[in-house]
């Protein structure tokens, strides 16, 4: 029998139901900061739900509290505290290669139908996220078949203190 690594388990890629909380989603998130915006992409490996968004840098703390990722992927040199952080080389977040990876994952010719064609930093984060997830799982992510873009005007955004005081979470 040939011995080899079949899967790498990290906090964001854990999918074993016996080890996960039944009421919480295990989310793997990637951040790609650019000049005046931060591209975000997050994935629940258990459900295959993939989302992307772009936010202002000052809103990052509130978004991280809302999503509550188990693991955060960031480019080298980006500082983040209070989360399990995995640093990746900056070239993992390249727009063109990330766009190609995302199109390949979705089996699509364009991202226009998914509403995220104009989200450059978010697509960069999404490419790094998909690459990391497929490498740690040791297989293709066949159950990830769509991406959903979150736009600022579509949802009511609440900071962590508001959610806590309203006892939402």
N, C-alpha and C positions, 0 to 999 in steps of 0.2 A: 504494500500500500504506500503510495507516494504521500509524503507529509508536506502540507503547505498551509499557509494562512488563508482561511476561507472567509473570514469576516473580522473586522476590527470594531470593537464596541467602545463608544465614547458616550458621554452624557446625552448628546443630541441625537445619536443614532441608535439608542436603545429601543428595541421594539418588543421585547419579551413581556407579555401581559402579566406574568407572575411578579415581575420586578417593577412594574409601573403603577402609579396611582390611578385608580379607576375613574376618578372624576377630573383629572387634569390631562391635558394634551402634552406630549413630549415634543418640543419644538426645537428645530435646528435653524438658526438665523445667521444670515451673512450681512455685513455692513460694508458699503463702499462710499467713503466720504469723498466729495469733490468740493470745489470752491465754496458754493453757497447752499449746497444741498447734500443730503446723505441718502444714498440708495439703499434700500432694504429688500431682502428676499427671505422668506421663511417657509419652512416645510415641515409638515408632520409626516414622518415616514410611515406611521401606522395607517393613516387615512389616505395619504398621497395628495393631500391638499397643499398646493403651492400658491403663495401670494407674493406680490411685489408692491412697493410703494416708495415714494420719495418724500422726504420731510426736511424741514429746516433743522440745522444742527442744534438749536436751542430746544427743540421738541423731542430730541432723542431720548432723554431720560424718561419722559412720560410714555413714549411708545414702547420702550423696553419693559416698563412696569406693566403695561397693558398686555403685551404678548407673552411675557415671562418665559423667555427661551431657556432651555436646559444647557445650550452651548451656543456661543457666538463666534463666528468666523470673521476675522478682521485682517486687513493688510498690515504688513510689518510697519511699525512706527505709530500705529494708532493705539491710543491708551484708553482702556475701559476697565472699570473696577466693579466689584460686586457680582460678577458673572464668570462662569467658566469660559475662558477665552482660548481660542486656537488661532494662532497667527499663521498666515499664509503669505507667500511672496506676492508682491503687488501685481505681477503679470497674470496671476490667476483671475484677476478682476478686469482684464482687458475686454473692452466692449465688443469688438468684432468676433473674437473667439467665443465669448460668452453668448452672443447672439446666435452663432452657429450651433453651439451646444443646445441652447434652448429650442431652436427650430427643429433640431434632430430629435430631441426628447419628445416634442409635441407632434412630430410628424407633419409639420406644416411648412408652407413656403414663405409665409409672412406672419408677423405678429399683430397685424392690424386688426384681425378678428378677435383678438384677446384684449385689445384696448391698452396695450403697453408698448407700442412701437416707439413712442417718444420718450420713454423713461430710460435714458442712457445709463446713469449710475445704478439704477435698480436692476437693469439687465446684466450689468457687470457683476453685481452681487449674486444674481441668480445663476450665472455661469459657474462662479466659484462654488456656490452651494451645491449645484448638481454634480459637479466634478468630485467634490469632497464626499458627498453622500454615496455616489456610485463606487468610489474607491473603498470606502469603509465597509460597504455592504458586500463587496466582492461580486456584484452582479448588476445588471441593468435595472433601472427603476421603472419597470413596465407599468406600474399602477399610477404613476404620475403622468397624467395625460392632458392636463389643462393648467393654465395659470390665470390667476385673477388679480387685476390691478385695483388697489385701493386708492381712491382719489380723495383729496381733502374735503370737498364739498359733499361727499356721499354719506359720511358718517358723522355722528356727534362725537367729538373728541373730548374726553374727560381726563384730567390729571389724576395721579395716583391718590391724592388726598380726597378728591371728590368721590372716586370709586369706593374708597375705604369708608368714608362718612355715610354714603348711601347704602353701604353694606351690600354692594353688588358682588364683590369678590372677597 
